[in-house]
Amino acid sequence: MILFGFDGGAFLQKFKGKSIMFVGDSLSRNQWQSLVCLLYTSVPKTNYNATRVGDVSIFTFLDFGIDVMLDRSVYLVDVVREAKGRILKLDSIEGGKLWKGIDMLIFNTWHWWNRRGPTQPWDYIEIGGQYYKDMDRVVAFEKALITWAKWIDTNIYPAKTMVFFQGISPSHYNGTDWNQPGVKTCLGQRQPVSGSTYPGGLPPALTVLKNVLSTIEKPVTLLDVTNLCLLRKDGHPSIYGLGGRTGMDCSHWCLAGVPDTWNQILYNLVS
């Protein structure tokens, strides 16, 4: 099957014998699942194997020798358990040992940076040997990205590895942002925002990301999906997501849907 702007068969031939890894949070999982589905439906009778090793999910196209992997690393930097609790280490990236030698890396982080309360998976932030109970989350995000950027410059060899950053994927929980005051979720949204400009503007995290990317010496390509995603208030699972009617998912994306477009962009960048 050839989706407009995406030829799965050609992609599989191009990356025969190679490894592809998404690194990040559940938005990375969204894109990983999309790519696996797009590739498999292009060659539906191909042999495959699906496994999980630790935090890494692996879908192997056996007839092509291609591993399409997902490493769940929601902050990119490390979270470690110490005597005083769970520590988010903004200047440590030991998890990067899993990323070395991969042929294509697609990174992502942002979704977890504003988590508080029971869903926050750390007790303290540590940087430069100093511990903090909390700090401005955008500042913390920037410091983590700087650590990641240094890792890229130190460990990536462009002749071997292509590097992408997925970009900032937005949520739709406030109708004021798309000129529907009083609307509190994406439930029942059936049309994208009209036009090409999102009334609520771009998220500040995107500016931070672009600034850090501009400092990296090695080639890293941004999949700049933010604006197109902002317009797709109709693209979320809402009550049909993992939480069902007890939840409201206006953060992740339906499949087939928006993440297929991300992969069309990726395909055209590597073709």
C-alpha positions, 0 to 999 in steps of 0.5 A: 500500500502506498499512502500519499507521501509514504511508500512503505515498500520503498522505506523497507528496502532503503533501511534493509538490515538497519535499526530505527529507534524512537526515544521518548514518551507516549507521543513517541509511542504514537509515532512508533505504532504509526510507522510499524502499522504503515510499514506492515500494511505495505507488506502484510504477509511479511514475517515479523517478531514483536518483543520487549526487553526492559523499556525497549519495545522491538518490532522486527521485520524479519524478511528485511532485517529491520528493527523498529524500536521504542525506548521509553525515556520520558525525560531523555535524562535519567531518573534514579532512585537514591536514599532521599527518593527518586531523583530527576538528574538534569545533567545525567544521561546514562540511558543513552548507552542504548542509543549508540550504534542505531541507524536512525534515532527519533527523539522526543520529550515534553509531555511529562515535564509539567506533571505534578502530584501522584503522576510525577515520577520524581521527588527531587531535581538534581543538577550540578550536585545541587538538589531542588524540590522543584523548579520552573518546568520550562527551565528544567526542560531546557537544561535537560535538552542541553544535556541531551544536545551535548550527548548528541555532539559527543556520541553521534557519528553522522556517517552512521546515524541520522538524528531527528527530533519529533517536535512538540505535540500539543494538547487540546483541553481549552477551547479558548485557544481555538476560539470556542470559550467554554469548551473544556476538552476535545470531545465531539470535535469533528473538524480541524481549526480553519485556516493555517494559524492557531489562535492560541499561538505556539507553545513556549517549549517549541522556542526552547527546543529550537534554541537548543537544537541551534547549538548542536554541531552534529546534524539533527533534523526537527520534525516541526509538527507543532503547528499542524498538530495545533490545528487538529483539535479533532484528532484525539481519542477523547473518551475512546482512549486508554482511560475510556469514559473515565478519562479524557485523552486530548493529548495523544492521537488516533491511529490512523491519523496525525502521527501518520503525517509525522511519518510521511514527513519523516519518509520524505526527509530520508527518501 
